Amino acid sequence: MKEIEILIRKFLLRLLILLRRESKNLPPPQFNRESKILFIRLNRIGDALISTPLLKEIKDKVGCRIYVLASKSNYFIFKNHRIADEIIIYRKDLKGLWELLKFLNNAGFDAVVDLHDDVSSTVSYLIAFIKCPYKFGFNKGNARLYTTTIGKPDPATHHIVDRIMEFAKLFNIPIDSSRVNIVFDPSKSSVEKAKLFYDKYFSHRKFTVGINISAGGESRFWGTSNYKEIISELSNYHINLLLLCAERDVPKALEISGRKIPIYFRPVFDEFCAMIQNIDLLITPDTSIVHVASAFNKPVFGLYVKYRTREEIWSPYRSPFDCIITEEATLKNISVDSVKSKLIPFFENYYYEFSNQNM
């Protein structure tokens, strides 16, 4: 039944693209402070985080009013005055969709921008029915729906942030890539809670390694014994060790720590990520946390699954970085020795630098 539903959705999308053809590749106008621009970025937290550099650059250099249509799972990333003026949350039900379209069509946007790298049937429907003089998107399978398209850089050779930053060309703003970074500002209360936890367990005079064990799915859990071995190796150094995890993974974290290493978990993403500011190096299999570490310029060692894709991994955009990559569907076959051989030299570089500065 689900396969039939997918086929019907694909057919309707193709029909929509054929019927709703816009004037293609109109030159974009000169936007200003009075302009109202809607950016659409649904899906996951990581998808929201990698969109923030573009929004900040446009906000800083154009000064227009920025609206973001986001999903329930990622809207809070955009609740930041540095990147957006208003957040609109997408509702999946049919009634919510029609109410949303009515609201969007009454808003009087000067342009709508589809930030999605690939074709989304949901976003395509929205783009088709939003009344707006300019509709921007990558030159992809639904390009007929846009008034203006821009070429998508090769995903195999360009970081995802660089690909999103291509939209800056449609706003006629110069970009200094050396100054671009992820924007993430945890709330003051989240920062205070994280600091209270850190101060309770750790000395600021010691280098702190945070090990996050949680990711989007079970395939990216590296394994209890593997994490134990890495912790045992790192324990040979005079450092603070902190385990980070999602609430669902607390039992795994307890087994790994043996109740000897503090465990930090919070159900609220903002509170969880506020702790990243306090550590000196992060080890993680999760790309969302990688982007947060980039916002704070923290060194990152990643464990990556690159399964049946040629796209560049979602590495931190600005942070010092090294990683282990497997082309299998799971992390479980990555050996501890292979991780040690890359992690320890990477760690020691920052550990000894910290030690020399704090002698």
GILINLIN-V328486 format. One record per backbone hydrogen bond with DSSP energy under -0.5 kcal/mol. CO is the residue of the C=O (numbers start at 1). NH is the residue of the N-H. E is the energy in kcal/mol with one decimal. If there is no record, write none. Layout:
BEGIN
co: [CO CO]
nh: [NH NH]
e: [E E]
END
This chain:
BEGIN
co: [1 2 3 4 5 6 7 8 9 10 11 12 13 14 15 16 22 23 29 32 35 35 36 36 37 37 38 39 39 40 41 44 45 46 48 48 49 51 52 53 54 55 56 57 58 58 64 65 65 66 66 67 68 68 69 70 71 71 74 75 76 78 80 80 86 88 88 93 94 95 96 97 98 99 100 101 102 103 104 104 109 110 111 112 113 113 120 121 122 123 124 125 126 130 134 135 135 136 137 138 140 142 143 144 147 148 150 151 154 154 155 159 160 161 162 163 164 165 166 167 168 168 169 175 176 177 182 184 187 188 189 190 191 192 193 194 195 196 197 198 198 203 207 207 208 208 208 209 210 210 211 211 217 218 219 220 223 224 225 226 227 228 229 230 231 233 234 237 238 240 241 242 243 244 246 247 249 250 251 252 253 254 254 257 262 263 264 267 268 269 270 271 272 273 274 275 275 276 280 281 282 283 284 286 287 288 289 290 291 292 293 294 299 300 300 301 302 302 304 304 306 313 320 322 324 326 331 333 335 336 337 338 339 339 340 342 343 344 345 346 347 347 348 349 350 351 352 353 354 356]
nh: [5 6 7 8 9 10 11 12 13 14 15 16 17 18 19 20 24 26 31 35 37 65 110 111 39 67 113 41 69 115 71 48 49 50 51 52 52 55 56 57 58 59 60 61 62 63 66 37 67 85 86 39 70 88 41 90 74 75 77 78 79 80 83 84 68 70 90 97 98 99 100 101 102 103 104 105 106 107 107 109 133 134 38 136 40 115 124 125 126 127 128 129 130 132 112 147 148 114 150 140 143 145 146 22 26 137 139 153 157 158 312 163 164 165 166 166 167 168 169 170 171 173 172 177 179 180 184 186 191 192 193 194 195 196 197 198 199 200 201 201 202 206 209 240 210 280 281 242 212 283 213 244 220 221 331 222 227 228 229 230 231 232 233 234 235 236 237 239 207 209 262 211 264 213 249 250 253 254 255 256 257 258 259 260 243 265 245 269 272 273 274 275 275 276 277 278 279 279 299 210 301 212 303 290 291 292 293 294 295 296 298 297 282 302 322 284 304 324 306 326 308 315 300 302 304 306 334 335 339 340 341 342 342 343 344 346 347 348 349 350 350 351 352 353 354 355 356 357 358 359]
e: [-2.0 -2.1 -2.1 -2.4 -2.3 -2.4 -2.4 -2.7 -2.2 -2.3 -2.3 -2.5 -2.5 -1.9 -2.2 -2.5 -0.6 -0.6 -0.9 -1.5 -0.5 -2.6 -2.9 -1.2 -0.5 -2.9 -3.2 -0.6 -3.0 -1.8 -0.5 -1.4 -2.5 -2.2 -1.1 -0.7 -1.1 -1.6 -2.3 -2.1 -2.3 -2.6 -2.7 -2.4 -2.4 -1.4 -0.6 -2.6 -0.5 -2.9 -1.5 -2.9 -0.8 -3.2 -2.6 -3.2 -1.2 -1.8 -1.5 -1.4 -1.0 -2.7 -2.1 -2.0 -2.2 -2.7 -0.5 -2.0 -2.1 -2.2 -2.2 -2.6 -2.0 -2.2 -3.0 -2.4 -1.2 -0.7 -0.6 -0.5 -0.5 -0.5 -2.6 -2.9 -2.9 -0.8 -2.5 -2.1 -1.9 -3.0 -2.4 -1.6 -1.6 -0.8 -1.9 -1.4 -2.2 -2.6 -1.5 -1.5 -1.9 -2.3 -1.6 -2.8 -2.8 -1.3 -2.0 -0.6 -1.5 -1.4 -3.4 -1.9 -2.1 -2.3 -0.5 -1.1 -1.7 -1.8 -1.6 -1.2 -1.2 -1.6 -1.2 -0.9 -2.3 -0.8 -0.6 -0.5 -2.3 -2.2 -2.2 -2.3 -2.2 -2.3 -1.9 -2.5 -3.0 -1.3 -1.2 -0.7 -2.7 -1.3 -0.5 -3.3 -0.5 -2.6 -1.2 -2.3 -0.6 -2.7 -0.5 -2.6 -1.6 -1.9 -2.5 -0.7 -2.1 -2.2 -2.0 -1.9 -2.5 -2.4 -2.1 -2.5 -1.8 -1.3 -1.8 -1.8 -0.6 -2.6 -0.5 -3.1 -3.2 -2.2 -1.5 -1.4 -2.4 -2.7 -1.9 -2.3 -2.8 -1.8 -0.6 -1.7 -2.5 -0.5 -1.7 -0.6 -2.4 -2.8 -1.2 -0.6 -1.0 -1.3 -0.9 -1.8 -0.6 -0.8 -0.6 -2.8 -3.0 -2.9 -1.9 -1.2 -1.7 -1.5 -2.5 -1.7 -1.7 -1.3 -2.6 -1.2 -2.5 -0.5 -1.8 -2.1 -0.5 -2.1 -0.6 -2.6 -0.6 -1.9 -2.5 -2.3 -2.9 -3.4 -2.4 -0.5 -1.5 -2.9 -2.3 -0.7 -0.9 -3.5 -1.9 -1.4 -3.3 -3.0 -1.6 -1.0 -0.6 -2.6 -2.6 -1.0 -2.2 -2.6 -2.4 -1.7 -1.2 -0.8]
END
